[in-house]
Amino acid sequence: MQKEVAVATWFEHSNRVTGLLYDRERFAHCFLSCSVDGKIKMWDIRIPNSVVTFYEHDLDVTSFVFMNPYYNIASGSHDKTIKVVFVGGF
C-alpha cells in the first residue's frame, strides 16, 4: 500500500481551521481559509506564507462564501456577526 504524501502544508492559523474556499476563476493561484482563531487568510499556493489576513471577527469564523460577481466574501462567526470584506486586488 502506497502512503499519501502532502504536496504542501501551510501553518499560520493559531487554532483549528473550519473552512477552505477556492475559486479558480477569481484567484487562479490563491485560496482562503477561516479558523477558530477568528481570522480569514488568503494563501498563494506558490509561496509558504499567507498573502493577507483579515481580523474581522472576535470569535470563531464558522463559514464564508464568495459574493458574485464582486471580489467580496461574506463570513459568519460565533461572535453573532456577518461581515463582508473585499479580497480583490491580490
Secondary structure by P-SEA (a helix, b strand, c coil): cbbbbbccccccccccccbbbbbccccccbbbbbccccbbbbbbcccccccccccccccccccccccccccbbbbbccccbbbbbbcccc
